[in-house]
Amino acid sequence: MADIFLSYSKVDQLRIEPIVEALEHKGYSVWWDREISPGAHWSRAIEEELDDAKCVVVVWSKTSVLSDWVEIEAARARKRGVLVPILIDDVAEDIPLEFSRIEAARLVEWERNKSSPEFEELLEVIDRKIHSGQTDEARRRKTRRERIPQDVAGKSARAEGKSFIRRRRKPLLLGAAVAGLVLTTGIVYYASLPTNQEILDRYAPQIDDKIKQLREIAKSLPPKGAVRTTQCARPIDPRPIYDRRQEVFNTEIMMEPDLRRESEKYKDSDKGFKLYLGNSLYYLISYRLGSWGSGVGGQKAESDAAQSYERGLSTRYLVVNRVVNYQAPYVTGERSFFRGKVEMEVFLIDLQSSKIICSFPLSAEADENLYAPASDYEKAAASNLYERTEKNLEQALADGTGGLFHFDR
Protein backbone atom coordinates (compact mmCIF):
# COMPACT_ATOMS: atom_id res chain seq x y z
CA MET A 1 0.00 0.00 0.00
CA ALA A 2 1.44 3.34 -1.10
CA ASP A 3 1.18 6.58 0.82
CA ILE A 4 0.10 8.42 -2.33
CA PHE A 5 -1.82 7.36 -5.44
CA LEU A 6 -1.11 9.86 -8.23
CA SER A 7 -3.85 10.36 -10.81
CA TYR A 8 -2.89 12.25 -13.96
CA SER A 9 -3.07 12.30 -17.74
CA LYS A 10 -0.51 10.15 -19.53
CA VAL A 11 0.26 13.12 -21.78
CA ASP A 12 1.68 14.94 -18.74
CA GLN A 13 4.06 12.16 -17.68
CA LEU A 14 7.28 14.15 -18.19
CA ARG A 15 5.83 17.05 -16.20
CA ILE A 16 4.74 14.71 -13.41
CA GLU A 17 8.10 13.00 -12.87
CA PRO A 18 9.68 15.94 -10.92
CA ILE A 19 6.63 16.01 -8.62
CA VAL A 20 6.95 12.28 -7.95
CA GLU A 21 10.68 12.65 -7.28
CA ALA A 22 10.07 15.52 -4.85
CA LEU A 23 7.40 13.57 -2.96
CA GLU A 24 9.62 10.49 -2.76
CA HIS A 25 12.50 12.67 -1.59
CA LYS A 26 10.28 13.74 1.31
CA GLY A 27 9.88 10.08 2.28
CA TYR A 28 6.48 9.27 0.74
CA SER A 29 5.86 6.16 -1.34
CA VAL A 30 4.07 7.06 -4.58
CA TRP A 31 2.05 4.79 -6.90
CA TRP A 32 1.59 6.42 -10.28
CA ASP A 33 1.27 3.73 -12.94
CA ARG A 34 -1.38 4.83 -15.43
CA GLU A 35 -1.50 1.66 -17.53
CA ILE A 36 -5.15 0.56 -17.48
CA SER A 37 -6.04 -2.87 -18.79
CA PRO A 38 -9.55 -4.32 -19.06
CA GLY A 39 -10.45 -6.35 -16.01
CA ALA A 40 -13.70 -5.98 -14.16
CA HIS A 41 -14.51 -2.42 -15.09
CA TRP A 42 -11.24 -1.22 -13.62
CA SER A 43 -7.87 -2.85 -13.65
CA ARG A 44 -7.74 -4.81 -10.41
CA ALA A 45 -4.27 -3.51 -9.59
CA ILE A 46 -5.31 0.11 -10.05
CA GLU A 47 -8.51 -0.39 -8.10
CA GLU A 48 -6.65 -1.94 -5.17
CA GLU A 49 -4.01 0.79 -5.12
CA LEU A 50 -6.64 3.52 -5.43
CA ASP A 51 -8.71 2.10 -2.58
CA ASP A 52 -5.72 1.35 -0.32
CA ALA A 53 -3.73 4.56 -0.80
CA LYS A 54 -3.69 6.83 2.23
CA CYS A 55 -3.92 9.89 -0.03
CA VAL A 56 -4.89 10.42 -3.69
CA VAL A 57 -3.21 13.36 -5.43
CA VAL A 58 -5.07 14.34 -8.60
CA VAL A 59 -3.11 16.49 -11.04
CA TRP A 60 -5.36 18.86 -12.99
CA SER A 61 -3.95 20.06 -16.29
CA LYS A 62 -5.26 21.09 -19.71
CA THR A 63 -5.35 17.42 -20.69
CA SER A 64 -6.42 15.78 -17.44
CA VAL A 65 -9.59 17.92 -17.14
CA LEU A 66 -10.67 16.17 -20.36
CA SER A 67 -9.85 12.68 -19.08
CA ASP A 68 -12.73 10.46 -17.95
CA TRP A 69 -10.28 8.20 -16.11
CA VAL A 70 -8.84 11.02 -14.03
CA GLU A 71 -12.33 12.29 -13.21
CA ILE A 72 -13.48 8.84 -12.09
CA GLU A 73 -10.39 8.31 -9.94
CA ALA A 74 -10.93 11.74 -8.40
CA ALA A 75 -14.57 10.91 -7.66
CA ARG A 76 -13.58 7.69 -5.94
CA ALA A 77 -10.97 9.51 -3.83
CA ARG A 78 -13.42 12.26 -2.90
CA LYS A 79 -15.91 9.74 -1.57
CA ARG A 80 -13.16 8.24 0.63
CA GLY A 81 -12.17 11.69 1.87
CA VAL A 82 -8.55 11.33 0.67
CA LEU A 83 -8.56 13.63 -2.37
CA VAL A 84 -5.77 16.24 -2.68
CA PRO A 85 -5.95 18.14 -6.01
CA ILE A 86 -3.13 20.17 -7.56
CA LEU A 87 -2.95 22.44 -10.61
CA ILE A 88 -0.07 22.37 -13.07
CA ASP A 89 -1.96 24.55 -15.58
CA ASP A 90 -4.35 27.47 -15.05
CA VAL A 91 -7.47 25.34 -15.38
CA ALA A 92 -9.30 26.12 -12.13
CA GLU A 93 -12.41 27.12 -14.11
CA ASP A 94 -12.30 23.90 -16.16
CA ILE A 95 -12.13 21.40 -13.27
CA PRO A 96 -15.17 19.08 -13.40
CA LEU A 97 -18.13 20.33 -11.41
CA GLU A 98 -17.99 17.66 -8.73
CA PHE A 99 -14.52 18.78 -7.56
CA SER A 100 -14.74 22.53 -7.98
CA ARG A 101 -15.36 23.10 -4.25
CA ILE A 102 -12.08 21.48 -3.20
CA GLU A 103 -9.17 23.91 -3.08
CA ALA A 104 -6.30 22.83 -5.30
CA ALA A 105 -2.62 23.53 -4.65
CA ARG A 106 -1.25 25.74 -7.42
CA LEU A 107 2.02 24.37 -8.83
CA VAL A 108 1.80 26.08 -12.21
CA GLU A 109 5.20 27.76 -11.83
CA TRP A 110 6.74 25.26 -9.42
CA GLU A 111 10.32 24.11 -10.05
CA ARG A 112 11.88 21.00 -8.50
CA ASN A 113 14.92 22.55 -6.79
CA LYS A 114 13.45 25.88 -5.70
CA SER A 115 11.71 26.75 -2.45
CA SER A 116 7.94 26.95 -2.88
CA PRO A 117 5.36 27.90 -0.24
CA GLU A 118 2.67 26.23 -2.36
CA PHE A 119 4.57 22.93 -2.40
CA GLU A 120 5.18 23.12 1.35
CA GLU A 121 1.45 23.66 1.90
CA LEU A 122 0.78 20.66 -0.34
CA LEU A 123 3.06 18.53 1.82
CA GLU A 124 1.20 19.65 4.94
CA VAL A 125 -2.16 18.67 3.43
CA ILE A 126 -0.81 15.28 2.31
CA ASP A 127 0.66 14.70 5.77
CA ARG A 128 -2.68 15.45 7.43
CA LYS A 129 -4.52 13.08 5.09
CA ILE A 130 -2.04 10.28 5.67
CA HIS A 131 -1.98 10.60 9.44
CA SER A 132 -5.75 10.94 9.58
CA GLY A 133 -6.06 7.69 7.65
CA GLN A 134 -3.60 5.95 9.98
CA THR A 135 -5.62 7.09 12.99
CA ASP A 136 -8.84 5.75 11.48
CA GLU A 137 -7.20 2.42 10.67
CA ALA A 138 -5.77 2.11 14.18
CA ARG A 139 -9.22 2.80 15.61
CA ARG A 140 -10.75 0.07 13.43
CA ARG A 141 -8.09 -2.41 14.49
CA LYS A 142 -8.64 -1.54 18.15
CA THR A 143 -12.38 -2.05 17.74
CA ARG A 144 -11.81 -5.46 16.16
CA ARG A 145 -9.49 -6.48 19.01
CA GLU A 146 -12.03 -5.39 21.60
CA ARG A 147 -14.61 -7.70 20.03
CA ILE A 148 -12.42 -10.76 20.78
CA PRO A 149 -12.64 -12.09 24.39
CA GLN A 150 -9.22 -12.08 26.06
CA ASP A 151 -9.26 -15.79 26.90
CA VAL A 152 -10.04 -16.65 23.27
CA ALA A 153 -7.33 -14.30 22.02
CA GLY A 154 -4.82 -15.87 24.42
CA LYS A 155 -5.63 -19.40 23.33
CA SER A 156 -5.36 -18.35 19.70
CA ALA A 157 -1.92 -16.84 20.26
CA ARG A 158 -0.63 -19.95 22.10
CA ALA A 159 -2.02 -22.23 19.40
CA GLU A 160 -0.36 -20.15 16.71
CA GLY A 161 2.96 -20.35 18.57
CA LYS A 162 2.80 -24.16 18.76
CA SER A 163 1.81 -24.36 15.11
CA PHE A 164 4.81 -22.26 14.14
CA ILE A 165 7.17 -24.54 16.06
CA ARG A 166 5.72 -27.60 14.33
CA ARG A 167 6.05 -25.96 10.92
CA ARG A 168 9.75 -25.25 11.50
CA ARG A 169 10.40 -28.95 11.98
CA LYS A 170 9.33 -29.75 8.41
CA PRO A 171 12.21 -30.38 5.99
CA LEU A 172 13.37 -27.29 4.16
CA LEU A 173 13.93 -29.38 1.05
CA LEU A 174 10.21 -30.05 0.71
CA GLY A 175 9.50 -26.34 0.98
CA ALA A 176 12.01 -25.54 -1.74
CA ALA A 177 10.55 -28.19 -4.04
CA VAL A 178 7.03 -26.89 -3.55
CA ALA A 179 8.18 -23.31 -4.16
CA GLY A 180 9.91 -24.36 -7.38
CA LEU A 181 6.81 -26.20 -8.58
CA VAL A 182 4.59 -23.21 -7.82
CA LEU A 183 6.97 -20.85 -9.62
CA THR A 184 7.13 -23.07 -12.70
CA THR A 185 3.37 -23.51 -12.78
CA GLY A 186 2.91 -19.76 -12.44
CA ILE A 187 5.28 -19.01 -15.33
CA VAL A 188 3.52 -21.53 -17.59
CA TYR A 189 0.09 -20.19 -16.62
CA TYR A 190 1.12 -16.57 -17.21
CA ALA A 191 2.55 -17.43 -20.62
CA SER A 192 -0.77 -19.01 -21.60
CA LEU A 193 -2.81 -15.88 -20.83
CA PRO A 194 -4.01 -13.87 -23.84
CA THR A 195 -3.06 -10.22 -24.19
CA ASN A 196 -5.47 -7.35 -23.63
CA GLN A 197 -5.64 -6.75 -27.38
CA GLU A 198 -6.43 -10.40 -28.07
CA ILE A 199 -9.31 -10.31 -25.60
CA LEU A 200 -10.58 -7.04 -27.07
CA ASP A 201 -10.35 -8.41 -30.62
CA ARG A 202 -12.31 -11.49 -29.57
CA TYR A 203 -15.19 -9.37 -28.30
CA ALA A 204 -14.87 -6.49 -30.79
CA PRO A 205 -17.83 -7.53 -32.99
CA GLN A 206 -20.13 -7.73 -29.96
CA ILE A 207 -18.91 -4.39 -28.60
CA ASP A 208 -19.37 -2.78 -32.03
CA ASP A 209 -22.95 -4.10 -32.11
CA LYS A 210 -23.53 -2.61 -28.67
CA ILE A 211 -22.10 0.76 -29.76
CA LYS A 212 -24.43 0.70 -32.78
CA GLN A 213 -27.39 -0.18 -30.55
CA LEU A 214 -26.67 2.74 -28.22
CA ARG A 215 -26.50 5.18 -31.12
CA GLU A 216 -29.86 3.94 -32.37
CA ILE A 217 -31.32 4.34 -28.87
CA ALA A 218 -30.07 7.94 -28.77
CA LYS A 219 -31.88 8.63 -32.05
CA SER A 220 -35.11 7.02 -30.79
CA LEU A 221 -35.46 9.13 -27.64
CA PRO A 222 -38.38 11.61 -27.64
CA PRO A 223 -37.59 15.28 -28.30
CA LYS A 224 -35.85 17.17 -25.53
CA GLY A 225 -38.40 18.61 -23.11
CA ALA A 226 -41.11 16.05 -23.95
CA VAL A 227 -40.90 14.16 -20.62
CA ARG A 228 -43.16 15.97 -18.14
CA THR A 229 -44.53 13.15 -15.95
CA THR A 230 -43.36 9.79 -14.66
CA GLN A 231 -44.26 6.92 -16.97
CA CYS A 232 -43.07 3.50 -15.73
CA ALA A 233 -44.30 0.03 -16.64
CA ARG A 234 -44.46 -1.78 -13.30
CA PRO A 235 -43.57 -4.41 -12.29
CA ILE A 236 -40.22 -4.57 -14.03
CA ASP A 237 -38.86 -8.12 -14.06
CA PRO A 238 -36.06 -8.72 -13.38
CA ARG A 239 -35.76 -5.60 -11.30
CA PRO A 240 -32.97 -3.17 -12.19
CA ILE A 241 -29.94 -3.31 -9.89
CA TYR A 242 -27.07 -0.84 -9.61
CA ASP A 243 -25.56 -1.56 -6.20
CA ARG A 244 -22.05 -0.26 -5.56
CA ARG A 245 -22.19 -1.43 -1.95
CA GLN A 246 -22.42 -5.11 -2.91
CA GLU A 247 -20.86 -4.68 -6.40
CA VAL A 248 -23.95 -6.20 -8.05
CA PHE A 249 -25.17 -4.74 -11.34
CA ASN A 250 -27.52 -5.52 -14.21
CA THR A 251 -27.88 -1.83 -15.07
CA GLU A 252 -25.62 0.75 -16.71
CA ILE A 253 -25.91 4.54 -16.28
CA MET A 254 -24.76 6.99 -18.96
CA MET A 255 -25.30 10.56 -20.04
CA GLU A 256 -27.17 10.86 -23.33
CA PRO A 257 -24.15 12.19 -25.31
CA ASP A 258 -22.18 9.09 -24.21
CA LEU A 259 -24.47 7.03 -26.45
CA ARG A 260 -23.38 9.02 -29.49
CA ARG A 261 -19.62 9.28 -28.93
CA GLU A 262 -17.41 8.11 -31.75
CA SER A 263 -14.07 8.18 -29.96
CA GLU A 264 -12.78 8.18 -26.40
CA LYS A 265 -11.95 11.87 -26.81
CA TYR A 266 -15.64 12.66 -27.39
CA LYS A 267 -16.87 14.95 -24.61
CA ASP A 268 -20.32 15.71 -23.28
CA SER A 269 -21.98 18.36 -25.45
CA ASP A 270 -24.00 19.53 -22.43
CA LYS A 271 -20.98 21.39 -21.11
CA GLY A 272 -21.02 22.15 -17.43
CA PHE A 273 -22.88 19.16 -16.03
CA LYS A 274 -22.25 15.44 -16.18
CA LEU A 275 -22.80 12.60 -13.72
CA TYR A 276 -19.96 10.05 -13.49
CA LEU A 277 -21.72 6.74 -12.86
CA GLY A 278 -20.43 4.62 -15.76
CA ASN A 279 -19.93 0.91 -15.12
CA SER A 280 -18.77 -2.22 -17.00
CA LEU A 281 -20.45 -1.55 -20.35
CA TYR A 282 -19.25 2.05 -20.37
CA TYR A 283 -15.65 0.92 -19.91
CA LEU A 284 -15.82 -1.79 -22.57
CA ILE A 285 -16.92 0.83 -25.06
CA SER A 286 -14.12 3.12 -23.86
CA TYR A 287 -11.57 0.34 -24.46
CA ARG A 288 -12.94 -0.21 -27.95
CA LEU A 289 -12.82 3.51 -28.73
CA GLY A 290 -9.18 3.71 -27.71
CA SER A 291 -8.80 4.72 -24.06
CA TRP A 292 -5.82 2.44 -23.33
CA GLY A 293 -2.44 3.92 -22.50
CA SER A 294 0.54 3.15 -24.71
CA GLY A 295 1.64 -0.47 -24.65
CA VAL A 296 -1.38 -1.78 -22.72
CA GLY A 297 -2.73 -3.82 -25.62
CA GLY A 298 0.34 -6.05 -25.63
CA GLN A 299 0.24 -6.74 -21.90
CA LYS A 300 -1.20 -9.94 -20.50
CA ALA A 301 -4.89 -9.71 -19.65
CA GLU A 302 -6.15 -10.45 -16.17
CA SER A 303 -7.38 -13.99 -15.65
CA ASP A 304 -11.03 -12.91 -15.39
CA ALA A 305 -10.96 -10.42 -18.28
CA ALA A 306 -13.19 -12.56 -20.50
CA GLN A 307 -15.78 -12.93 -17.73
CA SER A 308 -15.72 -9.17 -17.23
CA TYR A 309 -16.41 -8.59 -20.90
CA GLU A 310 -19.29 -11.07 -20.74
CA ARG A 311 -20.78 -9.27 -17.75
CA GLY A 312 -20.58 -5.89 -19.42
CA LEU A 313 -22.10 -7.13 -22.68
CA SER A 314 -24.94 -8.91 -20.84
CA THR A 315 -26.06 -5.71 -19.07
CA ARG A 316 -29.87 -5.82 -19.09
CA TYR A 317 -30.87 -2.20 -18.50
CA LEU A 318 -29.55 1.21 -19.44
CA VAL A 319 -30.33 4.45 -17.59
CA VAL A 320 -29.92 7.48 -19.87
CA ASN A 321 -29.67 10.96 -18.31
CA ARG A 322 -30.34 13.86 -20.65
CA VAL A 323 -29.72 17.43 -19.49
CA VAL A 324 -32.58 19.75 -20.46
CA ASN A 325 -31.49 22.83 -18.55
CA TYR A 326 -28.46 23.64 -16.43
CA GLN A 327 -27.88 26.92 -14.62
CA ALA A 328 -24.66 27.12 -12.63
CA PRO A 329 -24.69 28.76 -9.18
CA TYR A 330 -23.51 32.36 -9.00
CA VAL A 331 -23.31 35.32 -6.65
CA THR A 332 -26.02 37.92 -7.31
CA GLY A 333 -25.14 40.48 -4.66
CA GLU A 334 -23.19 41.11 -1.49
CA ARG A 335 -25.31 38.61 0.46
CA SER A 336 -27.47 37.04 -2.21
CA PHE A 337 -26.87 33.99 -4.37
CA PHE A 338 -28.47 31.90 -7.08
CA ARG A 339 -28.25 28.30 -5.91
CA GLY A 340 -28.02 26.76 -9.35
CA LYS A 341 -30.36 24.25 -10.92
CA VAL A 342 -30.25 21.22 -13.18
CA GLU A 343 -33.21 19.70 -15.01
CA MET A 344 -32.90 16.32 -16.68
CA GLU A 345 -34.99 13.68 -18.41
CA VAL A 346 -34.25 10.14 -17.29
CA PHE A 347 -34.97 7.01 -19.34
CA LEU A 348 -34.72 3.35 -18.32
CA ILE A 349 -34.24 1.19 -21.39
CA ASP A 350 -34.44 -2.59 -21.70
CA LEU A 351 -31.38 -3.48 -23.78
CA GLN A 352 -33.00 -6.73 -24.91
CA SER A 353 -35.63 -4.80 -26.84
CA SER A 354 -34.16 -1.26 -26.96
CA LYS A 355 -37.53 -0.04 -25.64
CA ILE A 356 -38.08 2.67 -23.03
CA ILE A 357 -39.81 1.06 -20.04
CA CYS A 358 -39.62 4.01 -17.65
CA SER A 359 -39.12 7.76 -18.00
CA PHE A 360 -39.42 10.71 -15.67
CA PRO A 361 -38.27 14.32 -15.24
CA LEU A 362 -35.69 15.08 -12.56
CA SER A 363 -34.53 18.35 -11.07
CA ALA A 364 -32.17 19.40 -8.31
CA GLU A 365 -30.94 22.57 -6.65
CA ALA A 366 -28.08 23.21 -4.27
CA ASP A 367 -29.04 23.37 -0.58
CA GLU A 368 -30.65 26.64 0.42
CA ASN A 369 -28.80 26.86 3.74
CA LEU A 370 -25.40 26.05 2.26
CA TYR A 371 -22.68 27.84 4.24
CA ALA A 372 -19.67 29.12 2.35
CA PRO A 373 -17.77 32.43 2.08
CA ALA A 374 -18.95 34.59 -0.81
CA SER A 375 -15.61 34.06 -2.59
CA ASP A 376 -16.13 30.29 -2.45
CA TYR A 377 -19.89 30.09 -2.82
CA GLU A 378 -20.04 29.24 -6.51
CA LYS A 379 -17.66 26.29 -6.16
CA ALA A 380 -19.33 25.05 -2.97
CA ALA A 381 -22.81 25.29 -4.47
CA ALA A 382 -21.74 23.57 -7.72
CA SER A 383 -20.31 20.61 -5.79
CA ASN A 384 -23.41 20.45 -3.59
CA LEU A 385 -25.65 20.58 -6.67
CA TYR A 386 -23.84 17.58 -8.12
CA GLU A 387 -24.35 15.62 -4.90
CA ARG A 388 -28.04 16.58 -4.68
CA THR A 389 -28.59 15.48 -8.28
CA GLU A 390 -26.99 12.10 -7.58
CA LYS A 391 -29.15 11.58 -4.49
CA ASN A 392 -32.35 12.64 -6.27
CA LEU A 393 -31.58 10.33 -9.18
CA GLU A 394 -30.85 7.41 -6.86
CA GLN A 395 -34.16 7.86 -5.04
CA ALA A 396 -36.21 8.51 -8.18
CA LEU A 397 -34.89 5.38 -9.90
CA ALA A 398 -35.70 3.25 -6.86
CA ASP A 399 -39.20 4.73 -6.54
CA GLY A 400 -40.01 4.68 -10.23
CA THR A 401 -38.67 1.26 -11.19
CA GLY A 402 -38.86 -0.69 -7.93
CA GLY A 403 -35.18 -1.50 -8.42
CA LEU A 404 -32.17 -1.41 -6.11
CA PHE A 405 -29.93 1.63 -6.54
CA HIS A 406 -26.95 2.50 -4.31
CA PHE A 407 -24.48 4.96 -5.85
CA ASP A 408 -22.17 5.19 -2.82
CA ARG A 409 -20.01 2.35 -1.55
Disulfide bonds with the S-S distance in Angstrom:
Cys232-Cys358 1.77
